[in-house]
Amino acid sequence: MKIFSKEQIYEGDKLTAEKQKITSTDLMERAATQIFNWMHMRMQGAQVPIHVFCGIGNNGGDGLVLARHLITHGYNVKMYVINYSDTRSKDFLINYDRIKNVSKIWPLLMTDAEELPVINPDDIIVDAIFGIGLNRPVVDWVKALFQHLRASKAFTLSIDLPSGMYPDQVPEKEDDVVWSHYTLSFQTPKLIFFLPETEKYTVQWEVLDIGIDPEYMHTTNTAYELIGKNEMLPIYKPRKKYSNKGTYGHALIIGGSYGKIGSVTLASRAALSSGAGLVTAYIPKCGYIPLQASFPEAMVITDTNEEILTNIKFDIEPSVIAFGVGVGTATKTISAFENFLKTNKAPLVIDADGINILSKKKALLKLLPEQTILTPHPKELERLVGKWKDDFDKLKKTKALSKKYNLIIVIKGANTITIFQDKGYVNTTGNPGLATAGTGDVLTGIITGLVAQGYEPLTATLFGVYLHGKSADIAIEDLGYQSLIASHVIETLGEAYIDLFKQPEAPKVEEEGEEPQEK
């Protein structure tokens, strides 16, 4: 699913109106009717007080259309127009007149002189004050209203995005934004739903199809895409009947140091479990017996040094090499890595201390093969690209590094974002249980195993991130968040593959009091 920018959303609205020969007011009616349908299906006429707060732009127009439908269907509605400016949008004014004509209830015009309305915790708030067009700071008295809404503890539903949010920047203060329990986003999700600094402003979100021109949706290139099962299933490579272990590649995992052999074990197990035909681990001598004993399916090559890697030499021809898990940053290890890079021709996946070494000696970035995959956690990424002002600046800096050295960079987080050149891919799987030691090593192994099987580096990265998160989602069904450990993610990897082919359960048909007005 594509994530459209503010400018692309406006262009899509305009093109849709032209091609479908409708007005912008008609499109607003369609969009807000979908919100009414969503609410009506869930509320079924319940007489809970619904407070609809409307701005004076197009988002406020959506709120007025919604309020009109709620009133005509007998709901208990209280309307407020937040009069923060003398300027009104055309579609707002049209719908302001319409609601006066069909309803005896007129919106309360709120200014900084008005008392804040009483809202009880069991009430419902609809936030239709500001939309994606917000381009200036919110005035103080409107910020006070935002804080009042939050303090009420009433369920808050935002239209398109929480008011006070910008679609392309982080708000300066938390109190400058409506904190929503649920946001109904028109046609596509917004990038801010997936960033650590902004996702907190809506607990849940859902996309409503408002009929934007399908050709525009399909042909428009976006800077970000949302990656889920529908995007991953087509790239899956089924196994051939007449194949052998050599068909699926040979992954080499280079890493480990005294006390950190477990990371190589996890990465090696993950690489084989993701489908690689062969896996060899290259480790210091101290890890030979532990790794052979705990993971007999792997082959092992040891360095001449007992505790760290000092001289990376091997006589195999791997399909892909992963470097960095548990390797440390000793001077001799850094030197060994540099010498290795000067002669290596195999595709690379670099994680953990491999990234820290690149941060210490940035000249080594020039030695990386094209489309090398980096999988840093936030602190490792910061060492690599420098401190960032906010999440949007982080994405900008990461894209710049990706373009400069032709790298694929995985920004790990609650919604892991993979960056390649100017494009970002937002993953939809995973959960807080992954916040535990070793899960990053498992991700490195999964991606490495996919590259070994012949997946292109970017495809392998996106698929690996998806499977890693899906495995964790399956595992927590029995274990919960707190008890999940990295080994569990490997153990449920097979179920994540199987889940690709499961059909969603058909929704239960429920009787409704009235048919939705429009689809």
WOQUIDA-V407308 format. One line per field, one symbol per residue. psi: psi as a letter, one per 20 degrees, with the letter a starting at -180 (. if undefined). burial: # if it has 9 or more other C-alpha atoms within 8 Angstrom, else .. A space follows every 10 residues. Layout:
# WOQUIDA-V407308
psi->???
burial->???
This chain:
# WOQUIDA-V407308
psi->pqoqrghhgg gggghghghj lrrhhghggg ghhhgggggh hhhljplppo ooopajbhhh gghggggghg gijjqnppqp pomiripqqg hghghghghh hiqioqqpop aiiqqpqppq hirpppolgq biipjrqpqg hhhhgghggh hhjqpppqog qpqiqqijrp qhqhijqpoq hppoppgqrq hiijqhiihi ipgqqqppoj kqohgghhip pqhqqpoagh hhghipoqqq gmrahhhjro ppopaqrpik hhhhgghggh ghhijqhqpp porrhiiggg ghhhmiiqqp pqrhqhhrpi nnpqkrnqhq ppqhpjhrkq ghggghgghg hhipiqqqpp rcighhghhh nihhhiipqq kqppmqrghh gghgirqqga hhhggghghg gghgjlqppo nqagnppppo cjqqopqirr rihimqpihh hggggggghg ghijqqgggh gggggggggh ghhghihhhr ghiprhhhhg hjhhhhghhh jpqqqpqppq pqhqqqhq.
burial->.#####..#. .#######.. .#.#..#### #######..# #......### ########## ########## ##..###### ####...##. ######..## ..#......# .......... ..######## ##.#...... .##.###### .#.####### ########.# #....##### ########## ######.##. ###.###### .##..##... .#######.. ###....... ....##.### ########.# ########## ########## ########.. ##..#..### ########## .#.....### #########. ..######.# #....##### #########. ...#...##. ########.# #####..#.. ####..#### ###.###### ########## #.######## #.##.#.##. ########## ###.#.#### ########## ######..## #..###.### .######..# .......... .........
